[in-house]
Amino acid sequence: VTTVKLDYKSQEMNPTSGHGFHIHTGAPVDESDCSTAKGHYDPAGVEVDGYKCDAAKPAACYRGDLSGKLGPLTIDGKEHTFEPDKTIDLNDLRGRSVVVHAADGGADRIACGDVLPPEECPVPGD
């Protein structure tokens, strides 16, 4: 199961939706400058002009297009669980990053982080 948890602790922020999220080629990333995540992870060169992912045919989507295959994110401080993405495995993700884009399909990069195997993930509260 792919689990994405966005923990935003601001009293001023209202929930937002329609956030694209993708695997990017760069890591480690500087979380204050998400441009260090580089471009989308697309080893087969599928993302060309006119590209659109069909979630019913995830194998036809570019490999790192998580929001195309799993649906866009809502940032509301809750944990969101998605069905497994069977077109990508942990070995594909090592040394890469995840980028979350602006609400309503925006292109701006608003958050990013390195992909880590479970044994290397920080434990909340530590």
N, CA and C atoms as a LAMMPS dump frame, in Angstrom:
ITEM: TIMESTEP
0
ITEM: NUMBER OF ATOMS
378
ITEM: BOX BOUNDS ff ff ff
-5.0000000000000000e+02 5.0000000000000000e+02
-5.0000000000000000e+02 5.0000000000000000e+02
-5.0000000000000000e+02 5.0000000000000000e+02
ITEM: ATOMS id mol type element x y z
1 1 1 N 0.844 -1.179 0
2 1 2 C 0 0 0
3 1 3 C 0.885 1.236 0
4 2 1 N 0.539 2.211 -0.797
5 2 2 C 1.238 3.482 -0.818
6 2 3 C 0.531 4.419 0.144
7 3 1 N 1.247 4.943 1.128
8 3 2 C 0.655 5.861 2.085
9 3 3 C 1.337 7.209 1.961
10 4 1 N 0.549 8.232 1.87
11 4 2 C 1.066 9.588 1.812
12 4 3 C 0.442 10.348 2.958
13 5 1 N 1.279 10.939 3.804
14 5 2 C 0.77 11.75 4.904
15 5 3 C 1.393 13.125 4.82
16 6 1 N 0.559 14.12 4.694
17 6 2 C 1.006 15.5 4.664
18 6 3 C 0.584 16.134 5.973
19 7 1 N 1.546 16.52 6.747
20 7 2 C 1.281 17.052 8.079
21 7 3 C 1.618 18.53 8.08
22 8 1 N 0.614 19.361 7.969
23 8 2 C 0.808 20.795 7.916
24 8 3 C 0.185 21.393 9.152
25 9 1 N 0.992 21.942 10.019
26 9 2 C 0.516 22.4 11.324
27 9 3 C 0.359 23.909 11.356
28 10 1 N -0.5 24.433 10.527
29 10 2 C -0.76 25.858 10.524
30 10 3 C -2.238 26.082 10.786
31 11 1 N -2.539 26.93 11.723
32 11 2 C -3.932 27.242 12.025
33 11 3 C -4.58 28.041 10.895
34 12 1 N -3.755 28.721 10.093
35 12 2 C -4.292 29.576 9.034
36 12 3 C -4.664 28.817 7.773
37 13 1 N -4.206 27.588 7.638
38 13 2 C -4.408 26.865 6.383
39 13 3 C -5.727 26.105 6.375
40 14 1 N -6.482 26.319 5.317
41 14 2 C -7.685 25.541 5.077
42 14 3 C -7.309 24.363 4.191
43 15 1 N -8.078 23.278 4.255
44 15 2 C -7.79 22.144 3.373
45 15 3 C -7.815 22.575 1.903
46 16 1 N -6.932 21.983 1.119
47 16 2 C -6.877 22.249 -0.312
48 16 3 C -6.879 20.918 -1.055
49 17 1 N -7.295 20.948 -2.307
50 17 2 C -7.39 19.695 -3.059
51 17 3 C -6.864 19.881 -4.474
52 18 1 N -6.78 18.777 -5.185
53 18 2 C -6.342 18.795 -6.566
54 18 3 C -4.835 18.919 -6.725
55 19 1 N -4.081 18.452 -5.724
56 19 2 C -2.62 18.532 -5.79
57 19 3 C -2.053 17.357 -6.583
58 20 1 N -1.327 17.671 -7.648
59 20 2 C -0.584 16.636 -8.34
60 20 3 C 0.596 16.207 -7.492
61 21 1 N 0.975 14.942 -7.567
62 21 2 C 2.189 14.487 -6.887
63 21 3 C 2.846 13.429 -7.742
64 22 1 N 4.182 13.554 -7.815
65 22 2 C 4.938 12.76 -8.767
66 22 3 C 6.27 12.34 -8.175
67 23 1 N 6.796 11.248 -8.695
68 23 2 C 8.172 10.86 -8.405
69 23 3 C 9.053 11.698 -9.328
70 24 1 N 10.103 12.287 -8.761
71 24 2 C 11.058 13.079 -9.534
72 24 3 C 12.42 12.401 -9.484
73 25 1 N 13.291 12.775 -10.402
74 25 2 C 14.568 12.076 -10.558
75 25 3 C 15.627 12.479 -9.546
76 26 1 N 15.526 13.659 -8.95
77 26 2 C 16.572 14.155 -8.073
78 26 3 C 16.397 13.775 -6.623
79 27 1 N 17.497 13.459 -5.971
80 27 2 C 17.529 13.216 -4.523
81 27 3 C 18.994 13.154 -4.128
82 28 1 N 19.368 13.555 -2.951
83 28 2 C 18.475 14.14 -1.951
84 28 3 C 18.055 15.548 -2.365
85 29 1 N 16.875 15.944 -1.907
86 29 2 C 16.358 17.262 -2.25
87 29 3 C 16.571 18.23 -1.097
88 30 1 N 16.647 19.49 -1.463
89 30 2 C 16.646 20.574 -0.497
90 30 3 C 15.182 20.965 -0.334
91 31 1 N 14.582 20.642 0.797
92 31 2 C 13.145 20.848 0.976
93 31 3 C 12.737 22.322 0.923
94 32 1 N 13.704 23.242 0.999
95 32 2 C 13.381 24.665 0.865
96 32 3 C 13.471 25.115 -0.594
97 33 1 N 13.923 24.236 -1.484
98 33 2 C 14.062 24.548 -2.902
99 33 3 C 13.755 23.285 -3.699
100 34 1 N 12.496 23.058 -3.979
101 34 2 C 12.082 21.803 -4.615
102 34 3 C 12.572 21.654 -6.049
103 35 1 N 13.214 22.689 -6.607
104 35 2 C 13.783 22.527 -7.951
105 35 3 C 14.914 21.507 -7.932
106 36 1 N 15.474 21.237 -6.744
107 36 2 C 16.537 20.232 -6.647
108 36 3 C 16.005 18.824 -6.899
109 37 1 N 14.692 18.661 -6.939
110 37 2 C 14.094 17.356 -7.247
111 37 3 C 14.202 17.017 -8.732
112 38 1 N 14.587 17.995 -9.535
113 38 2 C 14.749 17.835 -10.978
114 38 3 C 13.422 17.477 -11.645
115 39 1 N 13.461 16.708 -12.744
116 39 2 C 12.263 16.437 -13.541
117 39 3 C 11.522 15.179 -13.128
118 40 1 N 10.397 14.951 -13.799
119 40 2 C 9.575 13.77 -13.536
120 40 3 C 10.346 12.496 -13.866
121 41 1 N 10.105 11.445 -13.08
122 41 2 C 10.698 10.139 -13.328
123 41 3 C 9.904 9.457 -14.437
124 42 1 N 10.474 9.438 -15.622
125 42 2 C 9.818 8.933 -16.823
126 42 3 C 10.845 8.211 -17.702
127 43 1 N 11.336 7.053 -17.235
128 43 2 C 12.41 6.386 -17.978
129 43 3 C 12.02 5.94 -19.388
130 44 1 N 10.737 5.753 -19.651
131 44 2 C 10.319 5.302 -20.982
132 44 3 C 10.002 6.463 -21.926
133 45 1 N 10.044 7.71 -21.436
134 45 2 C 9.77 8.859 -22.289
135 45 3 C 8.318 8.976 -22.713
136 46 1 N 7.393 8.585 -21.844
137 46 2 C 5.962 8.597 -22.149
138 46 3 C 5.357 9.999 -22.067
139 47 1 N 5.886 10.85 -21.19
140 47 2 C 5.303 12.183 -20.979
141 47 3 C 5.755 13.128 -22.096
142 48 1 N 4.934 13.227 -23.133
143 48 2 C 5.197 14.092 -24.278
144 48 3 C 4.032 15.057 -24.425
145 49 1 N 4.126 16.022 -25.345
146 49 2 C 3.025 16.961 -25.563
147 49 3 C 1.718 16.201 -25.753
148 50 1 N 0.686 16.641 -25.06
149 50 2 C -0.619 15.995 -25.143
150 50 3 C -0.788 14.816 -24.204
151 51 1 N 0.235 14.521 -23.393
152 51 2 C 0.167 13.386 -22.45
153 51 3 C -0.982 13.567 -21.476
154 52 1 N -1.7 12.484 -21.237
155 52 2 C -2.724 12.429 -20.19
156 52 3 C -2.757 11 -19.687
157 53 1 N -2.689 10.856 -18.385
158 53 2 C -2.709 9.532 -17.781
159 53 3 C -4.147 9.042 -17.648
160 54 1 N -4.391 7.809 -18.007
161 54 2 C -5.684 7.16 -17.805
162 54 3 C -5.517 6.197 -16.631
163 55 1 N -6.106 6.547 -15.482
164 55 2 C -5.952 5.733 -14.274
165 55 3 C -6.436 4.294 -14.476
166 56 1 N -7.306 4.066 -15.456
167 56 2 C -7.774 2.705 -15.736
168 56 3 C -6.705 1.887 -16.466
169 57 1 N -5.685 2.571 -17.021
170 57 2 C -4.586 1.907 -17.732
171 57 3 C -3.259 2.441 -17.198
172 58 1 N -2.948 2.179 -15.917
173 58 2 C -1.753 2.791 -15.312
174 58 3 C -0.437 2.413 -15.982
175 59 1 N -0.375 1.284 -16.645
176 59 2 C 0.865 0.89 -17.309
177 59 3 C 1.186 1.823 -18.481
178 60 1 N 0.183 2.549 -18.994
179 60 2 C 0.4 3.491 -20.091
180 60 3 C 0.832 4.87 -19.583
181 61 1 N 0.786 5.086 -18.277
182 61 2 C 1.172 6.368 -17.689
183 61 3 C 2.682 6.39 -17.48
184 62 1 N 3.255 7.602 -17.404
185 62 2 C 4.688 7.606 -17.119
186 62 3 C 4.895 7.119 -15.696
187 63 1 N 6.014 6.485 -15.462
188 63 2 C 6.25 5.71 -14.251
189 63 3 C 6.038 6.511 -12.969
190 64 1 N 6.463 7.76 -12.926
191 64 2 C 6.364 8.546 -11.691
192 64 3 C 5.09 9.337 -11.527
193 65 1 N 4.103 9.165 -12.398
194 65 2 C 2.865 9.95 -12.348
195 65 3 C 1.899 9.382 -11.308
196 66 1 N 2.171 9.659 -10.041
197 66 2 C 1.337 9.099 -8.975
198 66 3 C -0.066 9.681 -8.976
199 67 1 N -0.214 10.986 -9.164
200 67 2 C -1.561 11.562 -9.14
201 67 3 C -2.361 11.134 -10.358
202 68 1 N -1.699 10.878 -11.482
203 68 2 C -2.419 10.381 -12.654
204 68 3 C -2.952 8.981 -12.434
205 69 1 N -2.158 8.144 -11.75
206 69 2 C -2.549 6.751 -11.521
207 69 3 C -3.405 6.571 -10.274
208 70 1 N -3.157 7.389 -9.241
209 70 2 C -3.812 7.192 -7.944
210 70 3 C -4.816 8.282 -7.587
211 71 1 N -4.826 9.361 -8.342
212 71 2 C -5.707 10.484 -8.066
213 71 3 C -4.959 11.59 -7.334
214 72 1 N -5.44 12.831 -7.471
215 72 2 C -4.77 13.955 -6.821
216 72 3 C -4.943 13.92 -5.308
217 73 1 N -4.047 14.64 -4.627
218 73 2 C -4.076 14.708 -3.162
219 73 3 C -4.974 15.821 -2.66
220 74 1 N -5.524 15.594 -1.484
221 74 2 C -6.148 16.638 -0.693
222 74 3 C -5.259 16.83 0.522
223 75 1 N -4.894 18.069 0.796
224 75 2 C -4.083 18.362 1.971
225 75 3 C -5.025 18.866 3.053
226 76 1 N -5.218 18.006 4.041
227 76 2 C -6.165 18.327 5.11
228 76 3 C -5.672 17.846 6.47
229 77 1 N -4.377 17.493 6.549
230 77 2 C -3.803 17.041 7.81
231 77 3 C -4.113 15.605 8.151
232 78 1 N -4.789 14.889 7.249
233 78 2 C -5.13 13.485 7.494
234 78 3 C -4.228 12.587 6.659
235 79 1 N -4.124 11.353 7.083
236 79 2 C -3.364 10.362 6.327
237 79 3 C -4.247 9.821 5.219
238 80 1 N -3.657 9.699 4.027
239 80 2 C -4.393 9.182 2.877
240 80 3 C -3.722 7.907 2.395
241 81 1 N -4.494 6.869 2.181
242 81 2 C -3.972 5.588 1.738
243 81 3 C -4.5 5.307 0.338
244 82 1 N -3.601 4.853 -0.546
245 82 2 C -3.948 4.564 -1.922
246 82 3 C -3.695 3.098 -2.207
247 83 1 N -4.364 2.579 -3.213
248 83 2 C -4.086 1.221 -3.676
249 83 3 C -2.646 1.16 -4.162
250 84 1 N -2.025 -0.001 -4.113
251 84 2 C -0.638 -0.101 -4.587
252 84 3 C -0.516 0.283 -6.057
253 85 1 N 0.568 0.952 -6.38
254 85 2 C 0.9 1.257 -7.76
255 85 3 C 1.752 0.101 -8.255
256 86 1 N 1.15 -0.794 -9.015
257 86 2 C 1.841 -2.008 -9.454
258 86 3 C 2.791 -1.764 -10.618
259 87 1 N 2.861 -0.523 -11.107
260 87 2 C 3.765 -0.224 -12.215
261 87 3 C 5.13 0.26 -11.731
262 88 1 N 5.307 0.348 -10.43
263 88 2 C 6.564 0.849 -9.88
264 88 3 C 6.858 0.089 -8.586
265 89 1 N 8.137 -0.175 -8.32
266 89 2 C 8.468 -0.848 -7.066
267 89 3 C 9.528 -0.044 -6.317
268 90 1 N 9.834 -0.463 -5.115
269 90 2 C 10.747 0.282 -4.261
270 90 3 C 12.103 0.484 -4.919
271 91 1 N 12.585 -0.5 -5.662
272 91 2 C 13.876 -0.352 -6.335
273 91 3 C 13.851 0.787 -7.352
274 92 1 N 12.688 1.04 -7.983
275 92 2 C 12.551 2.165 -8.907
276 92 3 C 12.619 3.497 -8.159
277 93 1 N 12.235 3.493 -6.891
278 93 2 C 12.115 4.738 -6.132
279 93 3 C 13.386 5.147 -5.399
280 94 1 N 14.266 4.205 -5.156
281 94 2 C 15.5 4.528 -4.412
282 94 3 C 16.279 5.632 -5.125
283 95 1 N 16.711 6.626 -4.346
284 95 2 C 17.472 7.73 -4.908
285 95 3 C 16.633 8.743 -5.659
286 96 1 N 15.349 8.734 -5.415
287 96 2 C 14.44 9.672 -6.079
288 96 3 C 13.707 10.489 -5.021
289 97 1 N 12.816 11.346 -5.467
290 97 2 C 12.078 12.202 -4.543
291 97 3 C 10.611 12.266 -4.959
292 98 1 N 9.793 12.795 -4.064
293 98 2 C 8.377 13.038 -4.341
294 98 3 C 8.159 14.54 -4.274
295 99 1 N 7.416 15.064 -5.236
296 99 2 C 7.062 16.482 -5.25
297 99 3 C 5.549 16.602 -5.247
298 100 1 N 5.051 17.516 -4.407
299 100 2 C 3.626 17.858 -4.378
300 100 3 C 3.492 19.229 -5.023
301 101 1 N 2.554 19.323 -5.958
302 101 2 C 2.333 20.568 -6.696
303 101 3 C 1.148 21.343 -6.105
304 102 1 N 1.006 22.585 -6.526
305 102 2 C -0.028 23.485 -6.019
306 102 3 C -1.431 22.917 -6.258
307 103 1 N -2.392 23.442 -5.498
308 103 2 C -3.786 22.997 -5.569
309 103 3 C -4.377 23.222 -6.955
310 104 1 N -5.448 22.49 -7.202
311 104 2 C -6.239 22.63 -8.425
312 104 3 C -5.407 22.454 -9.698
313 105 1 N -4.462 21.519 -9.648
314 105 2 C -3.661 21.205 -10.825
315 105 3 C -2.548 22.194 -11.113
316 106 1 N -2.192 23.021 -10.135
317 106 2 C -1.138 24.01 -10.328
318 106 3 C 0.223 23.367 -10.55
319 107 1 N 1.112 24.098 -11.211
320 107 2 C 2.439 23.58 -11.528
321 107 3 C 3.47 23.873 -10.445
322 108 1 N 3.241 24.919 -9.63
323 108 2 C 4.233 25.275 -8.615
324 108 3 C 4.488 24.11 -7.674
325 109 1 N 5.747 23.938 -7.307
326 109 2 C 6.144 22.882 -6.369
327 109 3 C 6.011 23.438 -4.95
328 110 1 N 5.119 22.855 -4.156
329 110 2 C 4.889 23.395 -2.815
330 110 3 C 5.513 22.544 -1.712
331 111 1 N 5.867 21.308 -2.017
332 111 2 C 6.49 20.429 -1.015
333 111 3 C 7.256 19.339 -1.741
334 112 1 N 8.319 18.857 -1.076
335 112 2 C 9.094 17.775 -1.664
336 112 3 C 9.849 17.047 -0.566
337 113 1 N 10.26 15.85 -0.871
338 113 2 C 11.042 15.069 0.074
339 113 3 C 11.613 13.848 -0.602
340 114 1 N 12.635 13.292 0.026
341 114 2 C 13.275 12.097 -0.511
342 114 3 C 12.414 10.867 -0.259
343 115 1 N 12.466 9.914 -1.179
344 115 2 C 11.821 8.625 -0.992
345 115 3 C 12.773 7.767 -0.159
346 116 1 N 12.279 7.246 0.935
347 116 2 C 13.093 6.415 1.825
348 116 3 C 12.444 5.06 2.009
349 117 1 N 13.244 4.003 2.13
350 117 2 C 12.656 2.705 2.465
351 117 3 C 12.1 2.772 3.882
352 118 1 N 11.122 1.943 4.202
353 118 2 C 10.458 2.018 5.51
354 118 3 C 11.427 2.028 6.7
355 119 1 N 12.496 1.242 6.617
356 119 2 C 13.413 1.15 7.76
357 119 3 C 14.196 2.445 7.972
358 120 1 N 14.216 3.346 6.991
359 120 2 C 14.926 4.614 7.136
360 120 3 C 14.012 5.798 7.407
361 121 1 N 12.707 5.562 7.453
362 121 2 C 11.76 6.66 7.664
363 121 3 C 11.811 7.133 9.118
364 122 1 N 11.761 8.458 9.304
365 122 2 C 11.742 8.958 10.682
366 122 3 C 10.461 8.554 11.394
367 123 1 N 10.545 8.357 12.665
368 123 2 C 9.387 8.023 13.486
369 123 3 C 8.811 9.322 14.041
370 124 1 N 7.516 9.585 13.82
371 124 2 C 6.934 10.83 14.343
372 124 3 C 7.17 10.957 15.844
373 125 1 N 7.562 12.159 16.257
374 125 2 C 7.781 12.418 17.676
375 125 3 C 9.218 12.23 18.108
376 126 1 N 10.055 11.633 17.242
377 126 2 C 11.481 11.455 17.593
378 126 3 C 12.257 12.726 17.305
